[in-house]
């Protein structure tokens, strides 16, 4: 069984990572009894994850960032 975390916006559940599944795949969504969705999310200190934010090159321009976001949106399956 694979566990995928998601966010419920009051209408639908949005996975927090890409899910590759065939259409009409049965899923099971479990809500915590106390209604506190954050209780199911692992917590981590900023220092423990900030290493992934390091950048060792020249600063990117806003145009370069916009292009990268647009490129990523085109590559992501709908």
N, C-alpha and C positions, 0 to 999 in steps of 0.2 A: 504494500500500500504506500502511496506517495502522499505526503502532506504538503499542501500549497497554502500559504497565508494570503489573505486578501482583505480588502476594505469594503464594508457594506455602507452604501451612501443613502440607504433608506428605500431604494428601489431595486438595486442589483449589487452583486458582489463583483469587485474588480480585483483580479489576482495581482499580487505584488511582484510576480515574475512571469516570464513567458510560459505558457502551458501548451504543450504539443499533444493534442488529443483529437481523436476522430469526432466528427459531428455525432450528436446523440449519445455521447458517452455519459454514463450515469455518474453523478458526483454526490457526495454527502457533505453538507455544510452543518457545522456544529457551532452554536453560540454558547458562550460561557453563561452559567446560571445567573450570575450577578449582573449580566448585561455589560460588563466592562471589557470591551474588546482589547484594550491595551494589556489586560492581564494575560492574554495568550501570546503577546509579542515579547520576544527576548529583548532584554535591555543590555546595553553595552556602554561603557564609558567612552567619551569622545576620544580620549587618548588611545584607546584600543583600536579604533577604526580610522583615525585621522591619517594614518600612513598612506592610505589609498588616495589621498587628496594631493599628495606631493607632485609637483611639476618641476622638471629640471630644464626646461627650455625657455625660449623668449615668451613674453606675454602674448596671449592670443587677442586679436581684435574682436569687437562685437560682431563684425561681419563674418569672421572665421567661425565664431561660435554658432551664429545663426545658420551658416552653411552646414556645419556638422550636425546640428539638430535636424535640419531639413533632410539631410542625407540619411540619418538614422531613422527618421519617420518613414521614408520611402522603402528602406530595407526591411522594416518590421512588418511581418504579415498581419493582415487585418482579421 
